[in-house]
Amino acid sequence: MRKIISLAVWILIIPALALTGYWLYDDQQYEVISLLIALLACLPFFIHFEKRKPDPREMVLVAVFIAIGVVSRIAFATVPGFKPVAAMTILVGIAFGPEMGFMVGALTAVLSNLYFGQGPWTPYQMFAWGIIGFGAGMIFKKENARKIWFIIPYGIIAGIGYSMILDIWTVFTVDNAFALTRYLFFVAGSLPTMIIYVASNVAFLLVLANPILSKLERIKKKYGIFELQV
């Protein structure tokens, strides 16, 4: 039941909220949508504690990785599109599972936008980075799959997927509805930005994957945290 609820939140409810928020943009209600998505992003993480006592160290790690995501995005503010957020979210998802991967990705988006600016794009960024962390946690469950030559292709797909999810928001903004032809036009037009997203993910994963994953695995084993994963 825990797994079903978590998957329903990630795959169905959150993207539905991001999409239905389109009808509320005129009243600037995207802030409400972002808050609801942030709360829902946390829900599966707390369901994670259903059958055991929460370890305060896990909560501290969550806060630390969200803070790292926010600070790292701001640190690269002068380089549009070239950010380490997706790479960090992927590594967190791999090390600590899809629950933490989704939550760190989603909350990094909404909190860092306090600096970059909130808007109707925020829910889409939250879902995009969240689902990237979720996918990493699901795909790389087994340690023998956590090789850099497997992780890099996922980073490439994540960069493409992030761009395509943001293009959905662009279509709604321009057409006030979703039109497939217009969407494909924007996807084609965003190829230069998409390439930057992909290059960013590949570059940061090449530099960070091995050292960070080895340290995170040691932390997890030493303190026995995040042992129950979806």
BELDAUR-V960288 format. One record per helix or strand of 3 or more residues. SS is the DSSP state (h for helix, s for strand). FROM is the first residue (numbers start at 0). TO is the last residue. If there is no record, write none. Layout:
SS;FROM;TO
SS;FROM;TO
//
This chain:
h;1;26
h;29;46
h;55;74
h;84;95
h;97;115
h;121;138
h;142;144
h;147;174
h;179;188
h;190;222
//
